[in-house]
Amino acid sequence: MARLPRLVIPHQPHHVIQRGNDRQLVFRDASDYGIFLGWLRESAKQFNVAIHAYVLMSNHLHLLASPSDQIGLGRMMQWIGRHYVPYFNHKYERTGTLWQGRYKTAVIDSERYFLTCSRYIELNPVRAGMVASPADYAWSSYQHHIGARTDPLITDHPLYWALGNTPFEREAAYKALSEQALTADELDKMRKSAIKGWAIGSDDFKVQLEKNAARRVTPGKRGRPFKQESTTLSKSQ
């Protein structure tokens, strides 16, 4: 079956994942992280993509981003690759691809899953056992959201602003939210939706999205379509 084209909806948040090829390291020292973030900031501005949350892990990265049109997100990721991969290969005297195929993305239902996705992204280092608290990890947007530092890469989403009337209220509310563990169901939805490229949200959100996009945004049912049996069969069978 032919692969569906990547679904990108302007002004809608998207969960983006990019992994290193064969799970190899894509960031080896602090300068790698810093250079990548600098290029991410430059390309996001160039292609009008708002970055709401991120985490750079040693062998992959997550973004929560809202593009202003259908092509900006793809162009941003391509632009970063054209700059970062040659830098990385030259620095570490290697050749060939760095990334594991195309980046993965899933459209997010803002009202129900935006803050969940943001927390999922920033809590990655904790789940990986790298730090005890997300505040201890330097290469994510968490410190920005709790007011520990200002991150020029981040464009705060209206739902983040709705957490409080003042910066202190918003930061405290976000920190309190992040101290609540994500459920197993939330974790599973976040992982599978981005990897498979399926939208995540309410049933109404998905129906409306399919109508607007004129394509499927959720997995199809497995197996052959149900075939209606003869009406002479007993209802008890």
C-alpha positions in Angstrom: 0.0 0.0 0.0 1.3 3.4 -0.9 2.4 5.6 1.9 0.1 8.6 2.6 1.8 12.0 2.3 2.7 13.6 5.6 -0.3 15.5 7.0 0.5 19.1 7.9 -2.3 21.5 8.9 -1.4 25.3 9.1 -1.7 26.9 12.5 -2.2 23.5 14.2 0.3 22.1 16.7 2.3 19.1 15.4 4.4 16.6 17.4 7.6 16.0 15.4 10.1 13.2 16.0 13.5 12.9 14.3 15.7 9.9 15.2 19.3 9.1 14.5 20.0 6.4 11.9 20.2 3.0 13.5 19.8 4.9 16.9 23.2 6.4 16.6 24.2 9.5 18.5 23.3 12.8 16.8 24.5 15.0 19.6 27.9 14.2 21.3 28.8 17.3 23.2 27.4 20.6 24.4 28.4 22.5 21.2 26.4 20.1 19.1 23.3 20.8 21.0 23.9 24.5 21.0 24.6 24.7 17.3 21.5 22.7 16.4 19.3 24.9 18.6 20.8 28.0 16.9 19.9 26.6 13.4 16.5 25.5 14.6 15.8 29.0 15.8 17.0 30.5 12.5 15.0 28.1 10.3 11.8 28.4 12.4 11.9 32.1 11.9 12.7 31.8 8.2 9.9 29.4 7.5 7.3 30.8 9.9 7.1 27.8 12.3 6.3 28.5 15.9 8.2 26.2 18.3 6.2 25.6 21.5 8.3 22.9 23.2 11.3 20.7 22.4 13.8 18.3 23.8 17.1 17.2 22.2 18.1 13.7 23.4 21.5 12.1 22.5 20.0 10.1 19.6 16.7 11.8 18.7 14.7 14.9 19.2 11.1 16.0 19.7 9.4 19.2 18.7 5.9 20.7 19.4 5.5 23.1 16.5 2.8 25.1 14.7 3.6 25.9 11.0 1.9 28.9 9.4 1.4 27.0 6.1 1.6 23.5 4.6 5.2 23.7 3.5 7.0 25.5 6.2 7.5 22.6 8.6 9.0 20.4 5.9 11.3 23.2 4.6 12.4 23.9 8.2 13.4 20.3 8.8 15.2 20.1 5.4 17.1 23.3 6.0 18.3 22.1 9.4 19.4 18.8 7.9 21.4 20.6 5.1 23.3 22.6 7.7 23.6 20.2 10.7 24.5 16.9 8.9 27.6 18.3 7.1 28.7 20.0 10.3 28.4 16.8 12.3 30.0 14.6 9.6 33.0 17.0 9.2 33.5 17.3 13.0 33.4 13.6 13.6 35.1 12.5 10.4 32.2 10.5 9.2 30.2 10.2 6.0 26.6 9.2 5.0 23.2 9.8 6.5 22.7 10.9 10.0 18.9 10.7 10.3 16.7 7.6 10.2 14.6 8.3 7.2 11.9 11.0 7.2 11.0 12.9 10.3 7.7 11.7 11.9 4.9 14.0 12.7 1.3 13.9 14.1 -1.3 16.7 14.2 -2.4 17.5 17.8 -5.8 18.4 19.0 -4.9 21.6 20.9 -7.7 21.7 23.5 -7.2 18.1 24.6 -3.6 17.2 24.0 -1.4 20.3 23.6 -0.2 20.5 27.3 0.0 16.7 27.4 2.3 16.6 24.4 4.4 19.4 25.8 4.9 17.5 29.1 5.5 14.3 27.2 8.3 15.9 25.3 10.0 17.7 28.2 9.8 14.6 30.5 11.7 12.4 28.1 15.0 12.8 30.0 13.3 11.7 33.2 11.7 8.7 31.6 15.1 7.8 30.2 16.7 7.9 33.6 19.1 10.7 32.7 17.9 13.2 35.3 15.6 13.1 38.4 13.8 16.3 37.3 13.1 17.9 33.9 14.6 21.1 35.4 18.0 19.4 35.6 18.1 18.8 31.8 19.6 21.7 29.8 18.5 20.8 26.3 14.7 21.2 26.5 12.1 24.0 26.8 11.1 23.0 30.4 13.2 25.7 32.1 11.5 28.3 29.9 8.1 27.1 30.9 8.8 27.2 34.6 10.5 30.6 34.5 14.0 29.4 35.2 15.3 31.0 31.9 14.0 32.7 28.8 14.4 30.7 25.7 14.3 32.8 22.5 13.4 29.7 20.5 10.0 29.3 22.1 6.8 30.9 21.0 4.3 30.4 23.9 1.0 28.9 22.8 -2.3 30.5 23.9 -3.1 27.4 26.0 0.1 28.0 28.0 -0.9 31.7 28.5 -4.3 30.5 29.7 -2.6 28.7 32.7 -2.5 32.0 34.6 -2.9 35.8 34.4 0.8 36.5 35.3 4.1 34.9 34.4 4.4 33.6 37.9 1.0 31.9 37.8 1.6 30.3 34.4 5.0 29.0 35.5 3.7 27.6 38.7 0.8 26.0 37.1 2.9 24.4 34.4 5.4 23.1 37.0 2.5 21.6 39.0 1.1 19.9 35.8 4.6 18.5 35.0 4.8 16.9 38.4 1.8 14.8 37.6 2.8 11.6 35.9 1.4 10.9 32.4 -0.9 7.9 32.3 0.1 4.7 30.4 -2.7 5.5 27.9 -1.3 9.1 27.3 2.2 7.8 26.9 1.0 5.1 24.4 -1.0 7.6 22.4 1.9 10.1 22.2 4.4 7.5 21.0 2.2 5.7 18.5 0.6 8.8 16.9 3.8 10.5 15.9 5.5 7.3 14.8 2.6 6.3 12.7 1.7 9.8 11.5 -1.9 9.7 12.8 -3.7 12.6 14.4 -4.3 12.6 18.1 -7.4 14.1 19.5 -11.1 13.7 20.2 -13.4 11.8 17.8 -15.0 15.1 16.7 -11.5 16.6 16.0 -10.5 13.7 13.9 -13.8 13.7 11.9 -13.5 17.4 11.2 -9.8 17.0 10.3 -10.6 14.2 7.8 -13.3 16.4 6.2 -11.0 19.4 5.9 -7.9 17.4 4.7 -10.0 15.0 2.5 -8.0 12.0 3.7 -7.7 9.5 6.5 -6.1 10.8 9.7 -6.5 7.6 11.7 -5.6 3.9 11.1 -8.0 1.9 8.9 -9.6 -1.2 10.3 -7.6 -4.4 9.8 -8.9 -7.3 7.7 -11.4 -7.4 4.8 -14.6 -5.4 4.9 -17.4 -7.1 6.7 -19.6 -9.0 4.2 -23.3 -9.0 4.9 -24.6 -12.6 5.4 -27.9 -13.8 4.1 -30.9 -12.5 6.0 -32.1 -16.2 6.4 -29.4 -16.8 9.0 -30.7 -16.9 12.5 -29.9 -13.8 14.6 -28.5 -16.1 17.3 -25.7 -17.4 15.1 
